[in-house]
Amino acid sequence: MAASDPTKPDVAMAVPVSADATDTAVVDVSAKFKLGLIKNVQGHYMALINGQSVKRGDEIDGYKVLSIDRQQVVLQQANERLTLSLFKAMKTQ
């Protein structure tokens, strides 16, 4: 089994914002959004998603950029929130 690349962007998951736990569904949207990088420009984070530079408040493919930090970008469209992460969570012993 080949080791996974820790620098490869993780799979984005869509999780409904609904308060009703019975509608919770996880959808793979990795084919729709590819997070290339996150950079800090003059104290503000910017991200490269699908080759397009975005900042907090921008829209991309109908999703609003809610937040960007050094490891992830949060997008929202209606009641669907997506978190795009640069790195997979790694277990330490």
C-alpha positions in Angstrom: 0.0 0.0 0.0 1.5 3.4 -1.0 1.8 6.1 1.6 -0.5 9.1 1.0 0.9 12.5 0.2 0.4 14.7 3.3 0.7 17.9 1.1 -2.2 16.8 -1.1 -5.4 18.8 -0.4 -8.0 16.8 1.5 -11.4 15.9 0.2 -14.0 18.5 0.8 -17.2 17.4 2.5 -20.6 19.1 2.4 -22.6 19.0 5.6 -26.1 20.5 5.8 -26.4 23.4 8.3 -29.9 22.1 9.4 -30.4 21.7 13.1 -32.3 18.4 12.5 -29.7 15.6 12.9 -31.8 13.2 10.8 -31.0 15.1 7.6 -27.3 15.0 8.1 -25.7 13.8 4.9 -22.1 13.9 3.7 -21.5 14.5 0.0 -18.2 14.3 -1.8 -17.7 17.6 -3.7 -14.0 17.1 -4.3 -14.7 17.0 -8.0 -16.3 20.5 -7.8 -13.7 22.4 -5.7 -9.9 22.0 -5.6 -8.1 24.0 -3.0 -4.7 24.8 -4.3 -3.2 27.1 -1.7 -3.9 29.5 1.1 -1.7 32.6 1.5 -1.5 35.6 3.9 -1.4 38.8 2.0 -0.9 41.9 4.1 -2.6 40.3 7.1 -5.6 38.9 5.1 -5.9 35.3 4.0 -6.6 34.5 0.3 -7.1 31.1 -1.3 -6.7 29.6 -4.7 -9.8 27.4 -5.5 -10.2 25.9 -9.0 -7.4 28.2 -10.1 -9.3 31.3 -9.0 -8.0 33.6 -6.3 -10.7 34.3 -3.6 -10.9 36.2 -0.3 -13.5 36.3 2.5 -16.9 37.5 1.1 -16.2 36.5 -2.5 -18.4 34.0 -4.4 -17.2 31.0 -6.4 -19.6 28.7 -8.3 -22.6 30.0 -6.3 -20.9 29.5 -2.9 -19.9 32.5 -0.6 -16.5 32.4 1.0 -17.4 32.6 4.8 -13.9 32.3 6.2 -10.3 31.5 5.4 -7.6 30.6 7.8 -4.1 29.1 7.4 -5.4 25.5 6.9 -8.9 25.7 5.6 -11.6 27.6 3.6 -15.3 27.5 4.6 -17.9 28.0 1.8 -21.7 28.3 2.1 -24.6 28.1 -0.3 -28.1 28.2 1.1 -28.1 25.6 3.9 -25.0 23.8 2.7 -21.6 24.5 4.2 -18.4 23.1 2.8 -15.0 23.0 4.5 -12.0 22.7 2.1 -8.8 21.7 4.0 -5.2 21.8 2.8 -4.0 18.9 4.9 -5.6 15.7 6.2 -5.8 15.2 9.9 -2.8 13.1 11.0 -2.9 10.9 14.0 0.1 11.1 16.4 1.0 8.5 19.0 
